[in-house]
């Protein structure tokens, strides 16, 4: 077995966070998971008496994060790997969706993740080692009607991850943006926030997409346990990737997007270069 690591994973009550925590503990690692209640804390810690630790933390409680990370470093040990998994999906036509919903989406998916990174980086930098995994989404590459705020938050986290990776590479710290496709998690079910419909003009385009997503929830191709093993492989790698897609659906859709983008760049190339000089 590779050497045991301490993983700090946000949002371990369900989905990828829970799957990764279970696989990591089974592989001999220690996991500190963030949860939202004392009940969830007890439930998570029952996984293992000496390898599963929980801390009650809402990642949007930005002022609390530094203190909790300092306490984990002091009482559990050095955080080798931070996994920013806490997040949720907002679904709604942009014109119909209040700005408050966008703020909340970015507070959790972007600001919460960045606050966690800022809290662990001083420790990782001092040790000249560490790995940060940010769970983004194929929605950080491709888009579809009705999830503009969600895609915006994941595009943001992809860009932040990539730029941060370049900043911290000289200190022996790796940053990997993990972009899953459709998996059997709660993302499209209990965890999703849906803005009520209000503008009939959008019915024909959006209603079938919402219906298909609701019907597919729980029947997606992706297996969260296999995703967890893929993430553990990235964590164990000597040279972890800056970007890791998970799922054949993500692979196909992202390749299509890049191909379409290349076609459009080529079609407009003469206009693009006409602005030089």
N, C-alpha and C positions, 0 to 999 in steps of 0.2 A: 504493500500500500504506500502511496505517496505520503509525504509528511502531513501530519494533522494541522489544519488551519482553523482560525476563528473567523466565522462569517457573520457579518451583521446584515440581516435581511429585513427590509421594511415590508410590513403587510404580510404576516405569515399565517393569518387566520384561514386563508382560502387560496385557491388558484395556484399560479406559478410559485408564489411565496411559500405556501404550505408544501407543495410538491418538492421544491428545491431543498427546503429545510429537512424534510424526511429523508431524502436521498443523501444529503450531506451528512446527517447524523449516522445513517447506515454505513457511510463510507469512512467513518471514524473522525469526522470533523466536529467542532463545537459550533453551535449556532445561537446567536442572540437575535431574537426576532422582535419586531415591534408589533404591538397589538393595540386595540382601541379600548379595552376594558379589562378589569381585574378577572372577570370570568374567563375571558379569552386567554389571559395570562396563565391562569391555572391549567386550562385545557392544553395549551401549547407545552408547558413545562412537564406535563404528564407523559410526553413522548419519550423523555429520557431524564433520569435523575441527575446525571452529571454532564450532559452534552446539549441540553435544550434549555435556554434561558430566555425569559421574555421581559420586555420593558413596555409599560403603557406609554404610548406616544402617538399623538396626531402629528403627521409631518407638516401640517400647516401651522403648528404651534412653534414658529421659528425661534422664539426666545428660549424655548426649553431644550432645543436640540443639542447645543454645545455642551451643556451640563450633563446630559444623559450620555453622550459619547465619552466625555471625560470620566464619568463614573464607570462605564463599561471597560474602558482601558485600565482603570485602576483595580477593578474588582474581578473581572473575568480574564482580561489579558489583552495583548495587542490585537487590534482588528486588522487581519490580513486582507480580507475581502469585504467591500461594501457592495451590497446588491440593492439598488433602488428599484423595488418592485411595487411599492404602494402606488396605486393609481386607479382610475376608473374611466369609463367611457361616457361622454355626453353625446346624445343623439338629438338632433333637431335641425330643421332648415334654418340657415343662418339668419335670414330676414325675420324669422319668427322667434329666434332665441335671444333672450335678454342678455345684455352685457354682463350682468351679475353671474350668469351661468358660465360665461367665458372666463371671468376672473376666478371663479372657483375651480374650473378645469385646469387653468394654468397654475393656480396656487398649489394644488395637489401634485399634478403631473410634472411641473417644471420647477417652480420655486421650492417645493418640498424636497425634490431630488437635489437641487443645487445646494440647499441649506445643509443637507446631509453630507454632500461631498466636501463642502467648506469646513465642516466639523471634523471629518476624518483626515483631511489632507495634511494638517500640521504634524500629526503623529506619523503618518506614512512617509512624509518628506524627511522627518528626523531619522527614520529607520532606513531610508533609501530603498524601500520596497513597498509593494501594495498593489492591489488590483481593484478597480471599480467597475462593476457591471451595471449598466443602466438598461432596464427593460423598456424598450420603446415599442415599436409595432411596425408591421408592414405599412401601417397608416402614417409612418414617418417617411415613406417614400411615395406611396400611391394614395390617391384620394377617391372618394365617392360621395355622391350627394347625401347630405344629412349628417355628416360628421365633421364639419369644417373646424369647429373648436377643438375637437379631439385630434384631428390630423395636425392642426396648427401646433398643438402642445407637443406632439410627438416629433414633428419636423424640428421644433425648437430644441428638444432634448437630444436629437440626433446631432444637430450642429454644435451644441454645447459640448457633447461628449467628444466629438472629433477634435474640436479646437483644444479642449482641456488635455486630451491625450498628447497633443504636441507640446503643450506647456510642461507637463509633468514627466514626460519620457526621460529627460536627463536625470531624474531622481530615482529611476528604477520603478516607476509606477505606471501600470498599464490601465487603459480605459477601453472597455468594450461596450458598444451599443448592441444589444440583443433585440432583434426585431422579429417577433413571432407573427405567423399568419393566424388562421382560425384554429383555436384550440378549445377543448372541452373544459373551459373554466366558466366562472360566473359573469364574464365580461358583458355578454349580450343579454344576460338574465337579470338576476337580483341586483348586480352591481351597477347596471347602467341607469343613468338619469336621462329621462326622455322629456323634452319640452313639448307641451300640448300643441296640436295643430291649430292654425288659425286662418291661413290664407289658402283658399281653394285652388288658386292658380298652380300650386305645387303638388296637388293630389296625384296627377297622372304620373309624374316623374318619381315622386318620393314614396308614396304609399306602398307600391309593390316591394321596394327595397326594405322598408321597415317590416313588412309582413314576412318576407323571406328570412330576414335576420332573426325575427322572433321564432319562426318555425325551425330554424337550423340550430338554435341554442341548445347545447347539450349533445348535439349529434355531429359536431365539427370533426374534421379529419384528425386534428392534432391531439396527441396524448401528452398531458402535462408532465407525467412521470418521465417520458422520453425527452421532453424539453429540459427537464431538470438534469438528466444525465448529460445532455449536450452542453449545458452550462458548466457542469463540473469538469467536462473535458476542456472547455475553454479556460477555466480557472487553473487547471493542471498544466496547461501548455507553457512551454518555455517562451514562445513568442505569440501571445494571444492576439486574435484579430481585433482590428478597430471596429469592424462591423461583422455581425453574425446573423444571418437570416435563419429562421427556424420554420420548417414546413415547406412541402412541395408547392402549396398554393402561393406562399410568399415568394418563392423562387420564380415561379411562372409570371406572376403579376408584376414583380419588380423588374424582371428582364423585359417584359412587354413595355413597361414605362420607359426604361432606358433606351429601348429601340425606337419608340415613338419620339422621344426627346431628341435622339440623334437625327432622325428624319427631319424634324422641325428645325433644328439647328442648321442642317444642310440646306433646307429650303430657303432659309432667311440669311444665309451666310453673306451674300453680297451686301445686304442692308447692314448686317452686323459690322463688317469691316469698312463700310463707307464712312464711318464716323471718325476714323483715325486721321491725325494730321491737322 
